[in-house]
Amino acid sequence: MIPNGASTNVTSENREDYVDALCDYRLKEAVRTQFDRFAKGFWRVLGQSSIERVVEAEELRVMVQGDEAPLDWAALQDVCAYEGFGEIHGEESDGAEDSSDSDATSDSSGDGPLFGAVTEPRVADGDGADGAASTPAEGNGSGAAATPDGGTAADAAAAARRARNPRDVPVVKALWAAVSAFDDALQRDFLMFVTGSKTAPMGGLGALRPPAHASFKIQRAGPDSDALPTSHTCFNTLLLPEYDPPSKVAKLLEYAVREGHEGFALE
């Protein structure tokens, strides 16, 4: 690291020089070949851009390393996506809409009423064998109990699940309360557990949304259980069972974060 370094002892007088030389070697000389190749590719892509003129060194560091400013969890809650806590998502939602459209148009070419349509009450004309008024069959033709609007109880329950706001689900509220109660170090471990980084991206936690980043997502991982929360860091997704009672969240989440925030058994 220095001329005649192999024969130079480290003493209290030259230890600062030794530390400076060691840092210079570890951070520059030891990786010079790799960094030169990185720099060559970096400037091949961005050499003709205005990045040199409009981006300061500190801004570039934040872009690459993340923002070390205090974490704004309220901003993250505003952009957080949820899956399985109330809405129909993806193909299931498309299928439901397609089914509805199909039902709405299926009678356009037929001669009779829609299959399963609610039958109108009919009163006997008195010519029946027993002379009594006949009553219509209850239901909607599907064998399920009908609701006043013609749907089934299962339809009503499904609509209620779709209508609930995920942020009002008890286990979701308990999750955010638990994260708010963590100290700064544990909060950053939680962020590391879900996203693979202890720092927020440029723009803060509120920037964790498309198109710049994958959405920060909380996904329902089944009903109540004693399983720990898990995550998919590549997709910024926390897999959270719907614990009952929700108070289980704080203990199980803290245990999962403390034991698993480094992931893949890396230290």
C-alpha positions as CSV (number, residue, x, y, z in Angstrom):
1,M,0.0,0.0,0.0
2,I,3.0,2.3,0.6
3,P,6.7,2.0,-0.5
4,N,8.4,-0.6,1.6
5,G,5.1,-1.3,3.3
6,A,5.9,-4.9,3.9
7,S,8.8,-4.0,6.1
8,T,7.1,-1.0,7.9
9,N,5.6,-1.7,11.3
10,V,2.3,0.0,12.3
11,T,2.9,2.2,15.4
12,S,0.9,4.8,17.3
13,E,2.7,7.4,15.3
14,N,1.9,6.1,11.8
15,R,-1.5,4.3,12.4
16,E,-3.5,7.1,10.8
17,D,-1.4,6.8,7.7
18,Y,-1.9,3.1,7.7
19,V,-5.7,3.5,8.0
20,D,-5.8,6.0,5.1
21,A,-3.7,3.8,2.9
22,L,-5.9,0.7,3.8
23,C,-9.1,2.6,2.9
24,D,-7.6,3.9,-0.3
25,Y,-6.6,0.3,-1.2
26,R,-9.9,-1.3,-0.3
27,L,-12.2,1.3,-1.9
28,K,-10.1,2.1,-5.0
29,E,-7.2,0.0,-5.9
30,A,-8.7,-3.4,-5.0
31,V,-11.7,-2.8,-7.2
32,R,-10.2,-0.6,-9.9
33,T,-10.6,-3.1,-12.7
34,Q,-14.3,-3.8,-11.9
35,F,-15.0,-0.1,-11.4
36,D,-13.3,0.9,-14.7
37,R,-15.5,-1.5,-16.5
38,F,-18.6,-0.2,-14.7
39,A,-17.6,3.4,-15.5
40,K,-17.1,2.5,-19.2
41,G,-20.6,1.1,-19.5
42,F,-22.1,3.9,-17.5
43,W,-20.8,6.6,-19.7
44,R,-21.5,4.6,-22.8
45,V,-25.2,4.8,-21.9
46,L,-25.3,8.3,-20.4
47,G,-22.3,10.0,-21.9
48,Q,-24.4,11.9,-24.4
49,S,-27.1,12.9,-21.8
50,S,-27.3,15.9,-19.7
51,I,-26.8,14.0,-16.4
52,E,-23.4,15.6,-15.9
53,R,-24.9,19.1,-16.0
54,V,-28.2,18.6,-14.1
55,V,-27.5,15.9,-11.5
56,E,-25.3,16.7,-8.5
57,A,-23.1,14.0,-6.9
58,E,-25.4,13.8,-3.9
59,E,-28.5,13.4,-6.0
60,L,-26.8,10.6,-7.9
61,R,-25.9,8.9,-4.6
62,V,-29.5,9.1,-3.5
63,M,-30.6,7.6,-6.8
64,V,-28.3,4.7,-6.4
65,Q,-28.2,4.2,-2.6
66,G,-31.5,5.5,-1.5
67,D,-32.6,8.4,0.7
68,E,-31.4,8.3,4.3
69,A,-33.8,10.9,5.5
70,P,-36.4,10.0,8.2
71,L,-39.0,7.5,6.9
72,D,-42.5,9.0,6.2
73,W,-44.8,6.0,6.9
74,A,-47.9,8.2,6.3
75,A,-46.8,8.8,2.8
76,L,-46.3,5.0,2.3
77,Q,-49.8,4.2,3.5
78,D,-51.2,6.7,1.0
79,V,-49.7,4.8,-1.9
80,C,-49.7,1.2,-0.5
81,A,-51.6,-1.4,-2.6
82,Y,-53.6,-4.2,-1.1
83,E,-54.5,-7.6,-2.5
84,G,-57.0,-10.1,-1.1
85,F,-58.4,-7.8,1.6
86,G,-61.6,-6.8,-0.1
87,E,-61.4,-6.3,-3.8
88,I,-61.5,-8.7,-6.7
89,H,-58.2,-8.5,-8.6
90,G,-56.8,-9.5,-11.9
91,E,-58.4,-12.3,-13.9
92,E,-61.0,-12.9,-11.2
93,S,-62.3,-9.4,-11.6
94,D,-62.2,-9.6,-15.4
95,G,-64.1,-12.9,-15.3
96,A,-66.8,-11.4,-13.1
97,E,-67.3,-8.5,-15.5
98,D,-67.3,-10.8,-18.5
99,S,-69.9,-13.1,-16.8
100,S,-72.0,-10.1,-16.0
101,D,-71.8,-8.8,-19.6
102,S,-72.6,-12.3,-20.9
103,D,-75.7,-12.6,-18.7
104,A,-76.9,-9.2,-19.7
105,T,-76.8,-10.0,-23.5
106,S,-77.6,-13.7,-23.4
107,D,-81.3,-13.1,-23.9
108,S,-80.9,-10.9,-27.0
109,S,-81.3,-13.8,-29.4
110,G,-83.5,-16.1,-27.3
111,D,-87.2,-16.3,-27.1
112,G,-87.5,-16.9,-23.4
113,P,-86.4,-15.2,-20.2
114,L,-82.9,-15.5,-18.8
115,F,-82.0,-18.7,-17.1
116,G,-82.4,-18.1,-13.4
117,A,-84.4,-14.9,-13.7
118,V,-86.8,-14.2,-10.8
119,T,-90.3,-15.4,-11.8
120,E,-93.2,-13.0,-11.4
121,P,-96.0,-14.0,-9.0
122,R,-99.0,-15.4,-10.7
123,V,-102.5,-15.7,-9.2
124,A,-104.7,-18.7,-10.2
125,D,-107.7,-17.8,-12.3
126,G,-110.0,-20.0,-10.3
127,D,-110.1,-22.8,-12.8
128,G,-107.5,-24.9,-11.0
129,A,-108.3,-28.3,-9.7
130,D,-108.5,-27.1,-6.1
131,G,-109.6,-23.6,-6.9
132,A,-106.8,-22.1,-4.7
133,A,-104.4,-19.5,-5.7
134,S,-101.0,-20.9,-6.7
135,T,-97.8,-19.3,-5.3
136,P,-94.6,-19.0,-7.2
137,A,-91.5,-21.0,-6.3
138,E,-89.2,-19.0,-4.0
139,G,-85.7,-18.2,-5.1
140,N,-84.1,-17.3,-8.4
141,G,-84.0,-20.6,-10.1
142,S,-80.5,-21.5,-8.8
143,G,-81.5,-23.2,-5.6
144,A,-80.1,-20.3,-3.5
145,A,-82.1,-18.0,-1.2
146,A,-83.0,-14.8,-3.0
147,T,-82.5,-11.3,-1.7
148,P,-85.1,-8.5,-2.3
149,D,-83.1,-7.3,-5.4
150,G,-83.2,-10.8,-7.0
151,G,-79.6,-11.8,-6.1
152,T,-78.5,-14.5,-3.7
153,A,-77.2,-14.3,-0.2
154,A,-73.8,-15.5,-1.6
155,D,-73.9,-12.6,-4.0
156,A,-74.6,-10.1,-1.2
157,A,-71.8,-11.5,0.9
158,A,-69.3,-11.3,-2.0
159,A,-70.4,-7.7,-2.7
160,A,-69.8,-6.8,1.0
161,R,-66.3,-8.2,0.8
162,R,-65.6,-6.3,-2.4
163,A,-67.0,-3.1,-0.9
164,R,-64.9,-3.0,2.3
165,N,-61.9,-0.7,2.3
166,P,-58.7,-2.7,2.9
167,R,-57.3,0.1,5.1
168,D,-60.2,-0.5,7.5
169,V,-59.6,-4.3,7.8
170,P,-58.5,-4.9,11.5
171,V,-55.4,-6.8,10.7
172,V,-54.2,-4.1,8.3
173,K,-54.8,-1.4,10.9
174,A,-52.9,-3.5,13.4
175,L,-50.0,-3.8,11.0
176,W,-49.6,-0.1,10.6
177,A,-50.0,0.5,14.3
178,A,-47.2,-2.0,15.0
179,V,-44.8,-0.5,12.4
180,S,-45.5,3.0,13.9
181,A,-44.6,1.7,17.3
182,F,-41.2,0.3,16.1
183,D,-38.1,2.4,16.8
184,D,-36.2,3.8,13.8
185,A,-33.8,0.8,13.6
186,L,-36.6,-1.7,13.6
187,Q,-38.6,0.3,11.1
188,R,-35.7,0.2,8.7
189,D,-35.4,-3.5,9.3
190,F,-39.1,-3.8,8.4
191,L,-38.4,-1.9,5.2
192,M,-35.5,-4.1,4.5
193,F,-37.7,-7.2,5.1
194,V,-40.2,-6.1,2.5
195,T,-38.2,-4.2,-0.1
196,G,-34.6,-5.3,0.3
197,S,-33.4,-1.8,1.3
198,K,-33.2,0.1,4.5
199,T,-33.5,3.4,2.8
200,A,-36.4,5.0,0.9
201,P,-36.0,5.6,-2.8
202,M,-35.4,9.1,-4.2
203,G,-38.6,11.0,-3.4
204,G,-39.2,9.2,-0.1
205,L,-41.5,6.2,0.7
206,G,-44.3,7.9,-1.2
207,A,-42.4,7.2,-4.4
208,L,-42.8,3.4,-4.0
209,R,-45.3,3.2,-6.8
210,P,-45.3,2.7,-10.6
211,P,-43.9,3.6,-12.9
212,A,-40.6,4.3,-11.1
213,H,-40.9,1.4,-8.7
214,A,-43.0,-1.6,-7.9
215,S,-45.9,-0.8,-5.6
216,F,-45.4,-1.4,-1.9
217,K,-48.1,-4.1,-1.5
218,I,-49.7,-6.0,1.4
219,Q,-51.2,-9.3,0.2
220,R,-53.5,-11.5,2.2
221,A,-51.8,-14.8,2.9
222,G,-54.9,-16.8,4.0
223,P,-57.0,-16.8,7.1
224,D,-55.7,-16.7,10.7
225,S,-52.7,-18.9,11.6
226,D,-49.6,-18.9,13.6
227,A,-47.4,-18.6,10.5
228,L,-45.0,-15.6,10.4
229,P,-45.5,-12.9,7.8
230,T,-43.2,-13.4,4.8
231,S,-42.3,-11.2,1.8
232,H,-41.3,-11.1,-1.8
233,T,-38.6,-8.4,-1.8
234,C,-38.3,-8.3,-5.6
235,F,-42.0,-7.2,-5.7
236,N,-42.0,-5.1,-2.5
237,T,-44.8,-7.4,-1.3
238,L,-45.6,-8.3,2.3
239,L,-47.6,-11.6,2.7
240,L,-49.8,-11.2,5.8
241,P,-52.2,-13.8,7.1
242,E,-55.5,-12.3,8.4
243,Y,-54.7,-12.8,12.0
244,D,-57.5,-13.2,14.5
245,P,-57.3,-11.4,16.9
246,P,-55.4,-8.7,15.0
247,S,-53.2,-8.1,18.1
248,K,-51.1,-11.1,17.1
249,V,-49.6,-8.9,14.3
250,A,-47.2,-7.0,16.5
251,K,-45.5,-10.0,18.1
252,L,-45.3,-12.1,14.9
253,L,-44.2,-9.3,12.7
254,E,-41.5,-8.1,15.0
255,Y,-40.2,-11.7,15.3
256,A,-40.2,-12.1,11.5
257,V,-38.4,-8.8,10.9
258,R,-35.7,-9.3,13.6
259,E,-34.9,-12.9,12.4
260,G,-35.4,-12.5,8.7
261,H,-34.7,-8.9,7.6
262,E,-31.3,-9.9,6.2
263,G,-32.7,-12.7,4.1
264,F,-31.1,-15.7,2.5
265,A,-29.0,-16.3,5.7
266,L,-26.7,-13.5,4.6
267,E,-24.9,-11.5,7.3
